[in-house]
Amino acid sequence: MTHDPIITGLAALAAEPPHDLYDRIAARWTLVPGPIGELSVAFTDRGIAYVHHGDGFAETFRRRFGRPLVRAERPPAGLVPALRTGQASGLEVDLRGISDFQRDVLLAARTIPRGEVRPYAWIAARIGRPKAVRAVGTALGNNPVPLLIPCHRVTRSDGVPGEYVFGASAKEEVLAGEGVDLARMRELAGSHVFYLGSDTTGVVCFPTCHNARRITPPHRVGFRTLAQAEREGYRPCKVCRPG
Amino acid sequence: MECRDPVRKALLDDLDEGFGELFNAYRGLVFSTALRLTGKWADAEDLTAEAFLRAYRALADYDQDRISELQPRAWIVTIVMNVWRNCARHKSRKPPPHLFDEPVETLDPGEGVEEAALRHETGDELADLLVQLPSDQRAAVVLRHVVDLPVSEIATVMRIPQGTVKSHISRGLKRLRTLGGAR
């Protein structure tokens, strides 16, 4: 039989893929403790992709992301402490497959610190789409990584928690666990107060801003609108940026 | 009753675990095909990942009957070919930025592809010649001689008659010899 070097050479061109190639295809999943009970979490080579509470995790993941799921040996580094402390801004998240608008909304929500809340209109203003308040609500409602991107920190300005991926009561529970006093926000809203200023610094904040919480009662001034505060010589806080 | 394909059985038992079996069974075949069609390692990784993702998404929509009739090897290679052709079509819409900037390799002029293949260090010379083939010839040669598919399966995968597969292969091999000799 003739030995054809081209045929031999071609057969030698077969190659194995890099050992981690499956990580680009499949996602891994794990169960971790969270503030409202056990959570199912899926992650890829790019970061955390999906956080789910309750039944139907695998089916929902498959429908939404179209990737095989493989059980992980351990949770990705940093996930459990991030859920425990509510400080998850350093964690990588995989936001592939969502619209630019939703990405902007989620990244804006991500800047809200633990223990504070912002109104939906604040997100809309931050991303340069001041009229898209309803769309902001929808984008937050479809947050694939709740708790890690704290969409629960976006609430109605009257102190009513508003919609949440895991349900409105879970939202209030998570916020209470982070030290947000929604009852007080509702009380303030009942007296038409949505902003708090300090007459010593001349700065006006959202009520849950850590700067607002430091104002002592004798110096605390309530405002219904930012325009009203500005007319009286107050400037918007540079931390919570109400305007 | 025919002996059941183990990958097909695994897919029927559990889609996600079975898909891991499918990947392990065909990753070398898919990656080798992708690497020799595209000629670039990074493109081969992208093509392999994309093809397996599409395969998973298709399987998720198949019912049990469809999965039990699946010929996994021909099916996955068909997906690779489709993804590759789509990518190639996208790329051909805009001209390549540096058409004439391909590195010119200096080979010993006395050494033809046969000797180069015999030296078979990395097979890179032959791989470079392979990507110069017209795409149908390249596909047929890669499927037949790099990953060792039978002609009948190549015909299914490329959706052409077996006779055409054979002629693509023989023209491809002939051209490889000519290209090799011309160096």
Chai-1 contact restraints between the chains, C-beta under 6 A:
chainA,res_idxA,chainB,res_idxB,connection_type,confidence,min_distance_angstrom,max_distance_angstrom,comment,restraint_id
A,P5,B,E114,contact,1.0,0.0,6.0,A-B,restraint_1
A,P5,B,A117,contact,1.0,0.0,6.0,A-B,restraint_2
A,P5,B,L118,contact,1.0,0.0,6.0,A-B,restraint_3
A,I6,B,A117,contact,1.0,0.0,6.0,A-B,restraint_4
A,I6,B,L176,contact,1.0,0.0,6.0,A-B,restraint_5
A,I7,B,H145,contact,1.0,0.0,6.0,A-B,restraint_6
A,G9,B,A117,contact,1.0,0.0,6.0,A-B,restraint_7
A,G9,B,H120,contact,1.0,0.0,6.0,A-B,restraint_8
A,G9,B,G123,contact,1.0,0.0,6.0,A-B,restraint_9
A,G9,B,L126,contact,1.0,0.0,6.0,A-B,restraint_10
A,L10,B,H145,contact,1.0,0.0,6.0,A-B,restraint_11
A,L10,B,V146,contact,1.0,0.0,6.0,A-B,restraint_12
A,A12,B,H120,contact,1.0,0.0,6.0,A-B,restraint_13
A,A12,B,G123,contact,1.0,0.0,6.0,A-B,restraint_14
A,L13,B,R36,contact,1.0,0.0,6.0,A-B,restraint_15
A,L13,B,G123,contact,1.0,0.0,6.0,A-B,restraint_16
A,L13,B,A127,contact,1.0,0.0,6.0,A-B,restraint_17
A,L13,B,V146,contact,1.0,0.0,6.0,A-B,restraint_18
A,A14,B,S32,contact,1.0,0.0,6.0,A-B,restraint_19
A,A14,B,V146,contact,1.0,0.0,6.0,A-B,restraint_20
A,A15,B,S32,contact,1.0,0.0,6.0,A-B,restraint_21
A,A15,B,L35,contact,1.0,0.0,6.0,A-B,restraint_22
A,E16,B,G28,contact,1.0,0.0,6.0,A-B,restraint_23
A,P17,B,R27,contact,1.0,0.0,6.0,A-B,restraint_24
A,P17,B,F31,contact,1.0,0.0,6.0,A-B,restraint_25
A,P17,B,T48,contact,1.0,0.0,6.0,A-B,restraint_26
A,Y22,B,F23,contact,1.0,0.0,6.0,A-B,restraint_27
A,R24,B,A49,contact,1.0,0.0,6.0,A-B,restraint_28
A,I25,B,A49,contact,1.0,0.0,6.0,A-B,restraint_29
A,I25,B,F52,contact,1.0,0.0,6.0,A-B,restraint_30
A,I25,B,L53,contact,1.0,0.0,6.0,A-B,restraint_31
A,R62,B,A60,contact,1.0,0.0,6.0,A-B,restraint_32
A,G66,B,R57,contact,1.0,0.0,6.0,A-B,restraint_33
A,P68,B,D16,contact,1.0,0.0,6.0,A-B,restraint_34
A,P68,B,F19,contact,1.0,0.0,6.0,A-B,restraint_35
A,P68,B,Y56,contact,1.0,0.0,6.0,A-B,restraint_36
A,L69,B,D16,contact,1.0,0.0,6.0,A-B,restraint_37
